[in-house]
């Protein structure tokens, strides 16, 4: 990938003296790139004082990279020329490919085939290329106005959308407070993908955190593996999670958006923070670049240093809303603060500094308050409010930053006040390694994200667990190897039982007498189910009989179900499990992430209630426990209205077993345990279906 970021010589195909994209690319190259630049356009002998070449074949050495900005129909010939010339990488910034429909998709496939046959890497198409702030490389048709306020930072971006990356970069660069390291716009990503670039940036010494806007993650498992092993924070904003958003993604960059809930679960599982907005994504990434590692067991106990009682109250509200808390100051900290406070004012957190500043001045008060918070073992983080525009509230930032770092207390600053002074303070604080925000809620959001990131990384395995296939009987192995479509409920549960899943007592009855005998063996009440060929949803087909309380009930149910399912069907008798909490455990194959698992509230309401958690399989039992903890209705799991609490460990073993089964047998397309009834706290599979491909 080095020839994209640090090429020896660049051919610009589509360079022009006219005010078009090809001219903007050339101006941007000339402003920063120190290597040889070769405009390619047969119409002009010279452009902007540089020799213009009629074709790529005429370009002299050295040349490792081509940037292409010509109509899409001309791109195959240009790529062929680049292959023949020995160019290593091509950035195609032209649009008109797979995002336009079948014809454009075919054109994109042809271009990719030419490049792969010649061993050339392709970046794009339908993108805005690459910007490297430190190297001053702008390989893009983004407006040259970005040079006016360019600030170097340590957060790198990967953006699937082309114009969005350009607009976002321009907005970021020209406001003068937020720096970036590299911005990579990948568009249709026909070859070079977000995963390739993430791998590069995780090794890049100029990048401390990576933020990504993605509409699809086609190589999902490799992406997650990189995130799991990453030593740098990764923040993702995923587009296309709604139905309409997914449809728009298909037309925008020809992307299969994927299941939004699964993607959220997969990202958390890999230790990734998920963002919901572009600016928020950047703020979170910048925070994590400055505070990448916090104690994973911390409760986020926060000392609030404020100049306003109202701001302190709102800070406390926001902390609680986002899962952090206001720290209880130690007696020693309170004693330190009492020395600078007026006698009439009690010392408490939030720490209102204004009365103390009036008495002792800002430098002494800010220094004392920060020291008290840094020394206090009850404080995990510090939220400081700063105001610019008043000499009475100005502070010396350097010793504050040094003290916070010396005591390893993450410091977050909410800054408000007069514009020029705020901008100056913003830059000064950031240069000292302190994240700064202009909105109070965003400040607390980023604090919460920093603690959440540490917990996620601590819980995230470095790689997917190694698995061994479950030992199944020869008969069940043959079924999984040869059959297709849905397996009936009884066989599905036999397979699950051999994998360690506890299933309800059941047996197939050949006659009414045998059905009655099974009922006597288990005790009433019992359940009878008709299993018809191809029939999965037995309730909808009227093939379930509950609460059979005597011989007569059993005989009538058997005869009725036998008539309904016919000679090819079966009647399955089951011991009736007492009513209890119903869960659903499932497995499915996602096109981006492969075998994936889900747990949620189940039963007949599985499709109505939205309380579900997803993860990419196979999962460990600890990951399965984390999935259970992610369900919204924790009160139901903990034992609601006198019910015994769920045996979470046993349930986690079931989830992990299902995930291992799906990962071991690629022909398994789906597994559905619904319901998994919690009887006296213990989970038992009452109904299940396995679907084979």
C-alpha positions in Angstrom: 0.0 0.0 0.0 3.0 2.3 0.3 2.8 3.2 -3.4 -0.6 4.8 -2.8 0.6 6.9 0.2 4.3 7.5 -0.8 4.5 7.0 -4.6 7.6 7.6 -6.6 6.1 9.6 -9.4 2.4 10.2 -10.3 0.7 10.2 -13.7 -2.5 12.2 -13.7 -4.7 10.9 -16.5 -7.4 13.5 -17.2 -5.4 16.6 -16.2 -6.8 19.8 -17.8 -6.3 23.5 -17.6 -10.0 24.0 -17.4 -11.8 24.5 -14.1 -12.8 20.8 -13.7 -11.9 18.0 -11.4 -8.7 17.1 -13.3 -7.4 20.6 -12.8 -8.2 20.6 -9.0 -6.3 17.4 -8.7 -3.3 18.9 -10.5 -3.3 22.0 -8.3 -3.5 19.9 -5.2 -0.6 17.8 -6.3 1.6 20.8 -7.2 0.9 22.4 -3.8 2.3 19.5 -1.7 3.7 16.5 -3.5 7.4 16.7 -3.9 7.9 13.9 -6.5 7.5 13.9 -10.3 4.0 14.9 -11.6 3.1 13.8 -15.1 -0.1 15.3 -16.5 -1.6 13.0 -19.2 -3.9 14.6 -21.8 -3.3 14.4 -25.6 -5.0 17.8 -26.2 -2.4 19.9 -24.4 1.4 20.0 -24.7 1.6 21.8 -21.3 -0.6 22.3 -18.3 0.2 24.6 -15.4 3.8 24.8 -16.6 4.2 21.0 -16.6 4.8 18.9 -19.7 1.6 17.1 -20.7 1.9 13.6 -22.2 -0.4 12.1 -24.8 -0.6 8.7 -23.1 0.5 6.8 -20.0 3.0 4.9 -22.2 4.8 8.2 -22.9 5.3 9.1 -19.2 9.0 8.8 -18.1 10.3 7.2 -15.0 9.8 7.1 -12.1 6.1 6.5 -11.9 4.3 4.2 -9.4 0.9 5.7 -9.1 -1.8 6.8 -11.6 -4.7 9.1 -10.7 -7.5 8.7 -13.2 -10.2 11.3 -13.8 -11.7 10.6 -17.2 -15.2 9.4 -18.4 -15.9 5.9 -17.2 -16.0 4.4 -20.7 -12.3 5.4 -21.2 -11.1 3.8 -17.9 -10.6 0.2 -19.2 -8.1 1.5 -21.9 -6.4 3.7 -19.3 -6.0 0.8 -16.9 -4.6 -1.4 -19.7 -2.0 1.3 -20.4 -1.1 1.5 -16.7 -0.6 -2.2 -16.6 1.6 -2.1 -19.6 3.6 0.8 -18.2 4.3 -1.1 -15.0 2.4 1.2 -12.7 1.7 -0.4 -9.3 -1.4 1.4 -8.1 -4.3 3.3 -9.7 -6.8 5.7 -8.0 -9.9 6.0 -10.1 -11.8 9.1 -9.1 -14.3 8.9 -12.0 -17.9 7.9 -11.4 -20.2 5.9 -13.6 -19.5 2.3 -12.5 -21.4 -0.2 -10.4 -23.4 2.5 -8.6 -25.2 3.3 -11.9 -26.7 -0.2 -12.5 -26.0 -3.4 -14.5 -24.1 -1.7 -17.3 -21.8 0.2 -14.9 -21.4 -3.0 -12.9 -20.2 -4.8 -16.0 -17.8 -2.0 -16.8 -16.4 -2.1 -13.2 -15.9 -5.9 -13.5 -14.0 -5.5 -16.8 -11.7 -2.9 -15.3 -11.0 -5.1 -12.2 -10.2 -8.1 -14.5 -7.7 -6.0 -16.4 -6.0 -4.8 -13.3 -5.9 -8.2 -11.6 -4.4 -9.9 -14.7 -1.6 -7.3 -14.6 -1.1 -7.4 -10.8 -2.1 -3.7 -10.4 -4.1 -2.5 -7.3 -7.1 -0.3 -7.8 -8.5 2.3 -5.4 -12.1 3.5 -6.1 -13.8 4.1 -8.4 -16.4 6.8 -7.6 -14.2 8.3 -4.9 -12.2 11.4 -3.9 -8.9 9.6 -3.4 -6.4 10.2 -0.6 -5.3 13.1 1.6 -2.2 12.8 3.9 -2.0 16.0 5.9 1.5 15.4 7.4 3.1 14.5 4.0 1.0 17.3 2.3 -0.3 14.8 -0.2 -3.7 15.7 -1.6 -4.4 13.1 -4.3 -8.0 14.3 -4.8 -10.2 16.8 -6.6 -11.3 18.2 -3.3 -11.4 22.0 -3.4 -7.9 23.5 -2.9 -9.4 25.7 -0.2 -8.5 23.0 2.3 -5.0 24.2 2.1 -6.0 27.5 3.8 -6.5 26.0 7.3 -4.9 22.6 7.2 -4.1 21.3 10.6 -2.2 18.1 11.2 -3.8 15.6 13.6 -3.5 12.0 14.6 -6.9 10.6 13.6 -7.2 9.0 10.2 -10.5 8.5 8.3 -11.7 5.9 5.9 -14.9 7.1 4.1 -16.9 5.1 1.7 -18.7 8.1 0.3 -16.8 10.3 -2.1 -18.4 13.7 -1.9 -19.0 13.3 1.8 -15.3 12.8 2.5 -14.6 15.9 0.4 -17.2 18.1 2.2 -16.3 16.7 5.6 -12.6 17.3 5.0 -13.2 20.9 3.8 -15.4 21.6 6.8 -12.9 20.1 9.2 -9.8 21.7 7.7 -11.2 25.2 7.3 -12.6 25.7 10.9 -9.1 25.5 12.3 -9.6 23.4 15.5 -9.7 19.8 14.4 -6.8 18.2 12.8 -6.6 14.9 10.9 -3.8 12.6 9.7 -5.1 10.9 6.6 -8.4 10.8 4.8 -9.1 7.8 2.5 -12.2 8.0 0.2 -12.8 4.5 -1.2 -16.1 4.8 -3.1 -17.1 1.5 -4.7 -13.9 -0.2 -3.4 -13.7 -2.7 -6.3 -10.3 -3.8 -5.1 -8.7 -1.7 -2.2 -11.2 -2.0 0.7 -11.7 -0.5 4.1 -10.0 -3.6 5.5 -6.8 -3.1 3.4 -6.6 0.5 4.5 -7.5 -0.3 8.2 -4.6 -2.8 8.2 -2.3 -0.1 6.8 -3.4 2.7 9.2 -3.2 0.5 12.3 0.6 0.2 11.5 0.9 3.9 10.5 3.0 5.8 13.1 1.2 9.1 12.3 -2.2 7.5 13.2 -3.4 7.1 16.8 -7.0 6.3 16.1 -9.0 5.3 13.0 -12.6 6.5 12.2 -14.6 4.9 9.4 -17.8 5.7 7.6 -18.9 2.5 5.9 -22.0 1.4 3.9 -20.9 -2.2 3.7 -18.2 -4.5 5.1 -18.0 -7.3 2.6 -14.9 -8.9 4.1 -16.5 -8.8 7.5 -14.6 -11.4 9.4 -11.2 -10.1 8.3 -12.3 -6.6 9.3 -13.4 -7.9 12.8 -10.1 -9.8 13.2 -8.2 -6.6 12.6 -10.3 -4.7 15.1 -10.0 -7.4 17.7 -6.2 -7.3 17.5 -5.9 -3.5 17.1 -3.7 -1.6 19.5 -5.3 1.6 18.3 -8.9 2.6 18.9 -11.4 2.1 16.0 -14.6 4.1 15.6 -17.2 3.2 13.0 -20.2 5.1 11.7 -22.3 2.6 9.7 -24.7 3.8 7.0 -27.6 1.9 5.6 -28.9 0.4 8.8 -32.5 1.4 8.1 -34.5 -0.1 5.2 -34.4 3.1 3.2 -30.8 3.8 4.1 -29.9 0.3 2.8 -31.7 1.0 -0.5 -29.8 4.3 -0.8 -26.5 2.5 -0.2 -27.2 0.1 -3.0 -27.7 2.9 -5.5 -24.9 5.0 -4.0 -21.9 2.7 -4.0 -23.6 -0.6 -5.0 -23.2 -1.8 -1.4 -25.0 -4.6 0.4 -25.6 -2.7 3.7 -26.2 -5.8 5.9 -28.2 -6.3 9.0 -27.9 -3.3 11.3 -28.4 -5.1 14.6 -25.8 -7.7 13.7 -23.3 -5.1 12.6 -23.8 -3.2 15.9 -23.3 -6.5 17.8 -20.3 -7.5 15.8 -18.5 -4.1 16.2 -19.0 -4.2 20.0 -17.8 -7.8 20.0 -14.6 -6.6 18.3 -14.0 -3.7 20.7 -15.1 -1.0 18.3 -17.1 2.1 19.3 -20.0 2.7 17.0 -20.8 6.3 16.2 -24.2 7.8 15.2 -23.1 11.1 13.5 -20.1 12.3 11.5 -18.9 15.1 13.9 -19.6 12.8 16.9 -17.5 10.1 15.2 -14.6 12.5 14.9 -14.9 13.8 18.5 -15.0 10.2 19.9 -12.0 9.2 17.7 -10.0 12.2 18.9 -10.9 11.5 22.5 -9.7 7.9 22.1 -6.5 9.0 20.4 -5.7 11.1 23.5 -7.1 8.6 26.1 -6.7 5.2 24.4 -6.5 3.1 27.5 -8.5 3.6 30.7 -9.1 1.1 33.5 -11.6 -1.5 32.1 -13.1 -2.0 35.6 -13.7 1.7 36.2 -17.2 3.0 37.0 -16.5 6.3 35.4 -16.6 8.2 38.7 -16.2 11.8 37.6 -15.1 15.0 39.3 -16.9 18.0 37.8 -14.9 21.3 38.0 -17.3 24.0 36.9 -17.7 27.8 37.1 -21.5 27.5 37.0 -23.9 25.7 39.4 -26.3 25.1 36.5 -23.6 23.6 34.3 -22.6 21.3 37.2 -26.2 20.1 37.5 -26.5 19.4 33.8 -23.2 17.6 33.9 -24.4 15.3 36.6 -27.6 14.6 34.7 -25.6 13.8 31.5 -23.1 11.6 33.4 -25.9 9.5 34.9 -27.8 9.3 31.6 -24.7 7.9 29.8 -23.7 5.3 32.4 -21.1 7.3 34.4 -21.5 8.8 37.8 -20.5 11.8 40.0 -17.6 10.8 42.2 -18.0 11.0 46.0 -14.9 13.0 47.0 -12.7 11.7 49.7 -12.3 13.7 53.0 -8.8 14.6 52.0 -10.0 16.1 48.7 -12.7 18.1 50.5 -10.1 19.4 52.9 -7.9 20.6 50.1 -10.8 22.4 48.4 -11.9 23.9 51.7 -8.6 25.9 51.8 -9.6 27.9 48.7 -13.4 28.0 49.2 -15.2 30.8 51.1 -16.2 29.6 54.6 -19.9 29.9 53.9 -19.8 27.4 50.9 -19.9 23.7 51.5 -17.4 21.5 49.4 -19.2 19.0 47.2 -19.1 17.5 43.7 -19.9 19.1 41.3 -17.2 21.5 42.4 -18.4 25.0 41.7 -15.2 27.1 41.4 -16.7 30.6 40.9 -17.0 31.6 44.6 -13.5 30.3 45.2 -12.1 32.1 42.2 -13.6 35.4 43.5 -11.7 34.8 46.8 -8.3 33.4 45.5 -8.1 33.9 41.7 -8.3 31.4 38.9 -4.8 30.0 38.8 -4.7 29.0 42.5 -8.3 27.6 42.5 -8.0 25.7 39.2 -4.7 24.2 40.4 -6.0 23.2 43.8 -9.2 21.7 42.4 -7.4 19.7 39.8 -4.9 18.5 42.3 -7.7 17.4 44.7 -9.3 15.4 41.9 -6.0 13.9 40.7 -5.1 12.8 44.3 -8.5 11.3 45.0 -8.7 7.5 44.6 -12.5 7.9 44.3 -12.1 9.8 41.0 -11.6 8.1 37.7 -12.0 11.0 35.3 -12.2 14.8 35.4 -14.7 17.0 33.6 -13.5 20.6 33.5 -15.6 23.6 32.4 -13.5 26.4 30.9 -14.8 29.9 29.9 -12.9 32.3 27.6 -13.4 36.0 27.4 -13.0 36.9 31.1 -9.7 37.4 32.7 -11.3 36.3 36.0 -11.7 32.8 34.7 -8.5 32.4 32.6 -6.2 29.6 33.6 -2.7 28.3 32.8 -3.3 25.1 30.8 0.2 23.6 30.7 0.5 22.7 34.4 -3.1 21.4 34.4 -2.3 19.0 31.5 1.0 18.0 33.2 -0.7 17.2 36.5 -3.5 15.2 34.9 -1.0 13.1 32.9 1.3 12.6 35.9 -1.6 11.1 37.9 -3.1 9.2 34.9 -6.4 10.9 35.3 -8.2 11.5 32.0 -9.2 15.1 31.7 -12.0 16.3 29.4 -12.8 19.9 28.8 -16.0 21.6 27.9 -15.1 25.0 26.5 -17.4 28.0 26.1 -17.0 31.7 25.6 -15.8 34.4 23.2 -15.0 33.0 19.8 -11.4 34.0 19.1 -10.3 33.2 22.7 -12.2 29.9 22.6 -10.5 28.9 19.3 -7.1 29.8 20.7 -7.7 27.8 23.9 -9.1 24.9 21.9 -6.0 24.5 19.9 -3.7 25.1 22.9 -5.4 22.4 25.0 -5.5 19.9 22.1 -1.8 20.4 21.6 -1.3 19.5 25.2 -3.2 16.3 24.7 -6.5 17.3 26.3 -9.7 16.7 24.3 -11.9 19.8 24.0 -15.6 20.1 23.1 -18.0 23.0 22.5 -21.1 21.1 23.7 -21.5 19.8 27.2 -23.4 16.7 26.2 -20.8 15.8 23.6 -18.1 16.1 26.2 -19.9 13.5 28.4 -20.6 11.3 25.4 -16.9 11.2 24.6 -16.1 10.4 28.2 -18.6 7.6 28.2 -17.1 6.3 24.9 -13.6 6.3 26.3 -14.6 4.1 29.3 -16.8 1.9 27.1 -14.0 1.4 24.7 -11.7 0.1 27.5 -14.4 -2.3 28.7 -15.1 -3.6 25.1 -11.4 -4.1 24.4 -10.9 -5.9 27.7 -13.8 -8.2 26.9 -12.9 -8.7 23.2 -11.0 -11.8 22.3 -7.9 -11.2 20.1 -9.3 -13.6 17.5 -12.3 -15.8 17.0 -12.1 -18.9 19.2 -10.7 -22.1 17.8 -13.5 -24.7 17.6 -13.7 -28.5 17.2 -16.7 -30.0 15.5 -19.2 -31.6 18.0 -19.2 -35.4 18.1 -22.5 -36.5 16.5 -23.8 -40.0 15.9 -23.2 -41.3 12.3 -26.9 -41.0 11.5 -27.1 -37.3 12.5 -23.8 -36.6 10.7 -25.2 -38.1 7.6 -28.4 -36.0 7.9 -26.3 -32.8 8.1 -24.1 -33.9 5.2 -26.8 -35.0 2.7 -30.2 -33.4 3.5 -31.4 -29.9 2.4 -34.0 -27.6 3.6 -35.6 -27.6 7.1 -35.0 -30.6 9.3 -38.1 -31.6 11.4 -38.3 -30.4 15.0 -37.5 -33.8 16.5 -34.3 -34.4 14.5 -33.3 -30.8 15.0 -33.5 -31.2 18.8 -31.6 -34.6 18.6 -28.7 -32.8 16.9 -28.8 -29.9 19.4 -29.0 -32.4 22.4 -25.9 -34.1 21.2 -24.2 -30.7 21.1 -25.0 -30.2 24.8 -28.3 -28.3 24.6 -30.9 -29.4 27.1 -34.1 -30.3 25.3 -37.6 -31.2 26.5 -38.5 -34.9 27.1 -40.1 -36.1 23.8 -40.7 -39.0 21.5 -42.5 -39.9 18.3 -45.7 -41.9 18.9 -46.7 -44.5 16.3 -50.2 -45.0 17.9 -52.7 -43.5 20.3 -51.8 -46.2 22.8 -48.1 -45.3 22.5 -49.0 -41.6 23.0 -50.9 -42.4 26.1 -48.0 -44.5 27.4 -45.6 -41.7 27.0 -48.0 -39.3 28.8 -48.2 -41.8 31.7 -44.4 -42.1 31.8 -43.9 -38.3 32.0 -47.0 -37.3 33.9 -49.7 -34.9 32.7 -50.1 -32.4 31.2 -48.4 -33.2 27.9 -48.1 -31.7 24.4 -48.8 -33.2 21.0 -47.4 -31.8 17.8 -48.0 -32.8 14.2 -44.9 -32.8 12.0 -45.9 -32.4 8.4 -43.4 -32.5 5.5 -41.9 -29.0 5.0 -44.0 -27.5 7.8 -41.9 -25.4 10.1 -44.5 -23.0 11.7 -46.7 -25.6 13.4 -48.8 -23.1 15.4 -49.8 -21.3 12.2 -50.8 -24.7 10.6 -52.9 -25.7 13.7 -50.6 -28.7 14.5 -50.0 -28.0 18.2 -52.1 -29.3 21.1 -51.2 -28.0 24.6 -52.5 -28.9 28.1 -53.5 -32.5 27.4 -54.5 -33.5 30.9 -55.8 -37.1 30.6 -55.9 -40.2 28.4 -58.9 -38.9 26.4 -57.2 -35.6 25.6 -54.2 -37.5 24.3 -56.1 -40.0 22.2 -58.2 -37.2 20.6 -55.2 -35.1 19.9 -53.3 -38.0 18.4 -56.1 -39.0 16.0 -56.7 -35.4 14.9 -53.0 -34.6 14.3 -52.5 -38.0 12.5 -55.3 -37.1 10.1 -53.9 -33.6 9.5 -50.3 -34.6 8.7 -51.1 -37.7 6.7 -49.1 -40.9 6.2 -45.9 -38.9 5.6 -46.2 -37.0 8.8 -45.4 -37.7 12.4 -47.0 -37.1 15.8 -44.5 -35.9 18.4 -45.4 -36.2 22.1 -43.7 -33.9 24.6 -43.7 -33.4 28.4 -45.2 -30.0 28.9 -42.8 -27.5 30.4 -44.3 -25.2 33.0 -44.8 -21.6 31.9 -41.8 -19.3 32.2 -39.7 -16.7 30.5 -39.4 -17.6 26.8 -36.2 -16.9 24.9 -35.1 -17.4 21.4 -31.6 -18.5 20.3 -30.8 -18.5 16.6 -28.0 -18.8 14.1 -27.9 -17.6 10.5 -25.3 -17.0 7.8 -24.7 -13.4 7.1 -23.1 -12.6 3.7 -20.6 -10.2 5.3 -19.8 -11.9 8.6 -20.7 -15.6 8.1 -22.2 -17.7 10.9 -23.8 -15.3 13.4 -25.9 -15.9 16.5 -28.8 -14.1 18.2 -30.5 -14.3 21.6 -33.7 -12.4 22.5 -37.1 -12.7 24.0 -38.9 -15.5 22.2 -42.0 -17.5 22.0 -44.9 -16.5 19.7 -43.9 -12.8 20.2 -40.3 -13.2 18.8 -41.1 -11.1 15.8 -43.0 -8.5 17.7 -40.6 -7.6 20.5 -37.4 -5.9 19.5 -35.3 -7.2 22.4 -32.5 -9.1 20.6 -28.7 -9.1 20.7 -26.5 -10.3 17.8 -22.9 -11.5 17.6 -20.6 -13.1 15.0 -19.9 -16.7 15.7 -18.4 -18.8 17.0 -18.7 -17.1 20.4 -17.2 -18.1 23.7 -19.3 -18.6 26.8 -18.1 -15.3 28.1 -19.2 -13.5 24.9 -22.5 -15.3 25.2 -22.9 -14.0 28.7 -22.2 -10.5 27.4 -24.9 -11.0 24.9 -27.4 -11.8 27.6 -26.3 -8.7 29.6 -27.0 -6.7 26.4 -30.8 -7.5 26.5 -33.0 -4.6 27.5 -35.3 -6.5 29.8 -32.8 -7.5 32.5 -35.5 -7.6 35.1 -37.2 -10.5 33.3 -33.9 -12.4 33.3 -33.2 -11.7 37.0 -36.5 -13.2 38.1 -39.6 -11.0 37.8 -42.6 -11.3 40.1 -41.2 -14.2 42.1 -39.8 -16.2 39.2 -36.4 -17.8 39.7 -33.6 -15.9 37.9 -32.3 -17.2 34.7 -29.3 -19.5 34.9 -27.2 -17.3 32.7 -24.2 -19.7 32.6 -26.4 -22.5 31.3 -28.0 -20.3 28.7 -24.6 -19.0 27.6 -23.4 -22.6 27.1 -26.4 -23.1 24.8 -25.7 -20.0 22.8 -22.0 -21.0 22.5 -23.0 -24.6 21.5 -25.3 -23.3 18.8 -22.6 -21.0 17.4 -20.0 -23.9 17.3 -22.5 -26.2 15.6 -23.1 -23.6 12.9 -19.4 -22.8 12.5 -18.5 -26.5 12.2 -21.1 -27.4 9.5 -21.1 -24.9 6.6 -24.3 -26.5 5.2 -26.3 -25.3 8.2 -28.0 -22.1 7.1 -30.2 -21.5 10.1 -30.8 -22.7 13.6 -33.9 -21.6 15.5 -34.6 -22.5 19.1 -37.9 -20.9 19.8 -39.0 -21.1 22.6 -36.2 -21.8 24.9 -38.3 -21.8 28.1 -36.8 -21.0 31.4 -38.3 -23.5 33.8 -37.4 -22.8 37.5 -34.4 -20.8 36.2 -33.1 -23.5 33.9 -33.3 -23.1 30.1 -34.8 -26.0 28.1 -35.3 -26.1 24.3 -39.0 -26.8 23.6 -39.1 -26.2 19.8 -36.2 -26.0 17.3 -35.5 -26.1 13.6 -32.3 -26.5 11.7 -32.3 -25.5 8.0 -29.7 -26.9 5.6 -28.5 -25.4 2.4 
